[in-house]
């Protein structure tokens, strides 16, 4: 992860009062794994950072289990 992406992630975590970081996730798996992890942790909202080609950062905001999801390209 490029330093800009890492600092953005740390800033977002510091803004949220009850943020819990999860370990790295293989992006080759389906994105349904994210909702399963959030259900196991009893979370209703989750943020997923996806970096592709060390240039593009995609941020997924989703509401578990059946809520809407947003995808941003930074």
Long-range contacts (C-beta under 8 A, 24 or more apart in sequence): 1-49, 1-51, 2-51, 2-54, 5-49, 5-51, 5-57, 5-74, 8-57, 8-74, 9-49, 12-47, 31-60, 34-60, 34-62, 35-62, 35-64, 35-65, 38-62, 38-64, 38-65, 39-64, 39-65
